[in-house]
Amino acid sequence: MADITRQWTDEQLDSDALSKKDILTFLQQNASQQFQVDHKLKGKNAIKSKTKKQLGDDYILMFEAKAFKTEGEEELVAVTKAAEKLSIKKAPKEEQKVEEPKYTKKVLKKGDKKTYPQKGDSVELFYTGKLADGTIFESNVVGVRKGKKPQAFPFKIGNGSLIRGLDEALLTMSVGEKVELVIEPEWAYGKNGYERKNKEGISIPPNETLTFELEIHRTC
């Protein structure tokens, strides 16, 4: 828009013949968008937030600063308003999948509910491990000579020395807690099993579900 000439003198701006609405309408039609923003001339509330004298001062200042709308500004404003109305949908955040535990735990005896092991800790356990058919493949409780107390065996959590099912389950147990733990093959020895036989000649077959009876004696 080219430079425009003043329509009203200072006296006319102060006269009752000219209303606030007349001045504001003129400013909104002719002042640059930045000028309108800086002087709070945009929107319906401008008529309430501005006195007639303030609007007259804005009118004079617009001419002094030559803060007129430029060519193409109206089109740009229209495009901007249209864009603001569009509902820009953000791509949904990829939900982090929480892997379901591949074991079930049945509490046989409650622990102290205070002392929980952390990754890197060592825990002393009483344990018995069974194959799916009930065959015991390892235990420090079963087979102890009569008259002798079982000795808790130490294991370190989180360093890969235990199968995942044990690693994960032990983190949920407190000292003194005794559980029956059924571990699915994925968190046990998986599709390969464990070929190495123990002293009784027992190995763990591929895709075997294992059952453990565990008790945390203490952390160390």
C-alpha positions as CSV (number, residue, x, y, z in Angstrom):
1,M,0.0,0.0,0.0
2,A,1.4,3.4,-0.9
3,D,1.8,6.3,1.6
4,I,-1.6,7.7,2.6
5,T,-2.5,11.1,3.7
6,R,-4.0,12.1,7.0
7,Q,-7.8,12.3,7.0
8,W,-8.2,14.1,10.2
9,T,-6.5,17.1,11.9
10,D,-5.5,17.1,15.6
11,E,-8.6,19.1,16.3
12,Q,-10.9,16.6,14.5
13,L,-9.3,13.8,16.5
14,D,-10.3,15.5,19.7
15,S,-13.8,16.4,18.5
16,D,-16.9,14.5,19.5
17,A,-17.8,14.2,15.8
18,L,-15.1,11.5,15.5
19,S,-15.6,8.2,17.4
20,K,-13.1,5.8,18.9
21,K,-14.4,3.2,16.4
22,D,-13.7,5.4,13.4
23,I,-10.1,5.9,14.4
24,L,-9.5,2.3,15.3
25,T,-11.1,1.0,12.1
26,F,-8.8,3.4,10.1
27,L,-5.7,2.1,12.0
28,Q,-6.6,-1.5,11.5
29,Q,-7.2,-1.0,7.8
30,N,-4.0,1.0,7.2
31,A,-1.4,0.4,9.9
32,S,1.2,-2.3,9.4
33,Q,0.7,-5.6,11.2
34,Q,3.7,-5.0,13.4
35,F,2.5,-1.5,14.3
36,Q,-0.9,-2.9,15.3
37,V,0.7,-5.6,17.4
38,D,3.1,-3.2,19.1
39,H,0.3,-0.7,19.9
40,K,-2.3,-3.4,20.8
41,L,-4.7,-2.4,18.0
42,K,-5.6,-5.9,16.9
43,G,-8.7,-7.8,17.9
44,K,-12.1,-6.9,19.2
45,N,-10.9,-5.9,22.7
46,A,-8.8,-3.0,21.3
47,I,-11.8,-0.7,21.4
48,K,-12.2,-1.4,25.1
49,S,-8.6,-1.3,26.1
50,K,-7.8,2.0,24.4
51,T,-9.0,5.5,25.2
52,K,-9.9,7.9,22.3
53,K,-6.8,10.0,23.1
54,Q,-4.6,6.9,22.9
55,L,-6.0,6.0,19.5
56,G,-5.5,9.5,18.3
57,D,-1.9,9.4,19.4
58,D,-1.5,6.0,17.6
59,Y,-3.0,7.6,14.5
60,I,-0.5,10.5,14.6
61,L,2.4,8.2,15.3
62,M,1.5,5.9,12.4
63,F,1.9,8.8,10.0
64,E,5.1,10.0,11.6
65,A,6.7,6.5,11.4
66,K,5.0,5.8,8.0
67,A,4.1,2.4,9.5
68,F,1.6,1.6,6.7
69,K,0.6,-1.7,5.3
70,T,2.9,-2.8,2.5
71,E,2.0,-4.4,-0.8
72,G,1.3,-8.1,-0.3
73,E,1.1,-7.8,3.5
74,E,-2.7,-8.4,3.5
75,E,-2.2,-11.5,1.5
76,L,0.5,-12.7,3.8
77,V,-1.7,-12.1,6.8
78,A,-4.5,-14.0,5.2
79,V,-2.2,-17.0,4.5
80,T,-0.9,-16.9,8.1
81,K,-4.3,-16.9,9.5
82,A,-5.4,-19.8,7.3
83,A,-2.3,-21.7,8.4
84,E,-3.1,-21.0,12.1
85,K,-6.5,-22.5,11.7
86,L,-5.1,-25.8,10.3
87,S,-4.8,-28.5,12.9
88,I,-1.2,-29.6,12.5
89,K,-1.0,-33.0,13.9
90,K,2.2,-34.0,15.4
91,A,3.5,-37.4,14.7
92,P,2.6,-39.5,17.7
93,K,5.6,-40.4,19.8
94,E,6.7,-43.8,19.4
95,E,5.5,-45.7,22.4
96,Q,8.2,-47.4,24.2
97,K,7.2,-51.0,24.4
98,V,7.6,-52.5,27.8
99,E,8.5,-56.1,27.5
100,E,6.2,-58.4,29.5
101,P,8.0,-60.5,32.0
102,K,8.6,-64.1,30.8
103,Y,8.1,-65.5,34.3
104,T,5.5,-65.9,36.9
105,K,6.2,-65.6,40.6
106,K,4.3,-67.2,43.5
107,V,5.2,-65.9,47.0
108,L,5.6,-68.8,49.5
109,K,7.0,-66.7,52.3
110,K,7.1,-62.9,52.7
111,G,10.4,-61.1,53.1
112,D,11.3,-58.0,55.1
113,K,9.9,-55.8,52.2
114,K,12.8,-53.4,52.9
115,T,16.0,-54.9,51.6
116,Y,15.8,-55.3,47.9
117,P,19.0,-56.2,45.9
118,Q,20.2,-53.9,43.1
119,K,22.0,-54.8,39.9
120,G,25.6,-55.5,40.7
121,D,24.8,-56.8,44.2
122,S,25.5,-60.3,45.3
123,V,22.8,-62.3,47.0
124,E,23.0,-65.6,48.9
125,L,20.3,-68.0,47.9
126,F,18.7,-71.2,48.9
127,Y,17.4,-72.6,45.6
128,T,16.1,-75.7,43.8
129,G,15.7,-75.8,40.0
130,K,13.4,-78.2,38.2
131,L,12.7,-79.2,34.6
132,A,9.2,-79.2,33.2
133,D,8.7,-82.8,34.2
134,G,9.7,-82.1,37.8
135,T,13.3,-83.4,37.5
136,I,15.6,-81.5,39.9
137,F,18.7,-80.4,37.9
138,E,20.3,-78.2,40.6
139,S,19.8,-77.5,44.3
140,N,21.6,-76.5,47.4
141,V,18.7,-77.6,49.6
142,V,17.6,-81.0,48.3
143,G,20.1,-83.8,49.0
144,V,21.8,-82.2,52.0
145,R,22.9,-84.8,54.4
146,K,20.7,-85.4,57.4
147,G,21.7,-83.3,60.3
148,K,23.5,-80.6,58.2
149,K,22.1,-77.2,57.4
150,P,21.9,-76.1,53.8
151,Q,24.5,-73.5,52.8
152,A,23.2,-70.4,51.0
153,F,25.1,-70.0,47.7
154,P,26.2,-66.5,46.5
155,F,25.2,-65.2,43.1
156,K,25.8,-61.8,41.5
157,I,22.9,-60.0,39.9
158,G,23.1,-58.3,36.5
159,N,26.5,-59.4,35.2
160,G,25.2,-62.2,33.0
161,S,26.1,-65.1,35.3
162,L,22.4,-65.9,35.8
163,I,19.6,-66.5,33.3
164,R,17.5,-63.4,32.7
165,G,14.4,-64.8,34.5
166,L,16.4,-65.1,37.7
167,D,18.1,-61.8,37.2
168,E,14.8,-60.0,36.8
169,A,12.9,-61.8,39.5
170,L,15.5,-61.4,42.2
171,L,15.3,-57.6,41.8
172,T,11.6,-57.9,42.9
173,M,12.4,-59.9,46.0
174,S,13.3,-58.7,49.5
175,V,15.6,-60.5,52.0
176,G,13.8,-63.5,53.5
177,E,11.3,-63.8,50.7
178,K,10.7,-67.3,49.3
179,V,9.0,-67.8,46.0
180,E,8.2,-70.4,43.3
181,L,9.3,-69.0,40.0
182,V,8.2,-70.4,36.6
183,I,10.5,-69.1,33.9
184,E,9.5,-69.4,30.2
185,P,12.2,-70.6,27.7
186,E,12.9,-67.1,26.3
187,W,14.2,-66.0,29.7
188,A,15.7,-69.3,30.6
189,Y,18.1,-71.2,28.2
190,G,16.0,-70.6,25.1
191,K,16.1,-72.7,21.9
192,N,19.6,-74.0,22.6
193,G,19.1,-75.3,26.1
194,Y,22.1,-76.1,28.2
195,E,23.9,-79.2,26.9
196,R,26.5,-79.5,29.7
197,K,25.4,-82.2,32.1
198,N,25.6,-81.9,35.8
199,K,27.1,-84.6,38.1
200,E,23.8,-86.5,37.9
201,G,24.0,-86.5,34.1
202,I,21.1,-84.0,33.7
203,S,21.2,-81.3,31.0
204,I,18.5,-78.7,30.1
205,P,16.7,-79.4,26.8
206,P,16.0,-76.7,24.3
207,N,12.8,-74.6,24.8
208,E,12.5,-75.8,28.4
209,T,10.3,-74.1,30.9
210,L,12.1,-74.1,34.3
211,T,10.7,-73.9,37.8
212,F,12.8,-72.6,40.7
213,E,12.1,-72.4,44.4
214,L,14.2,-69.5,45.6
215,E,14.8,-67.8,49.0
216,I,17.0,-64.8,49.5
217,H,19.1,-65.5,52.6
218,R,20.9,-62.1,52.5
219,T,22.6,-59.6,50.3
220,C,26.3,-59.2,50.4
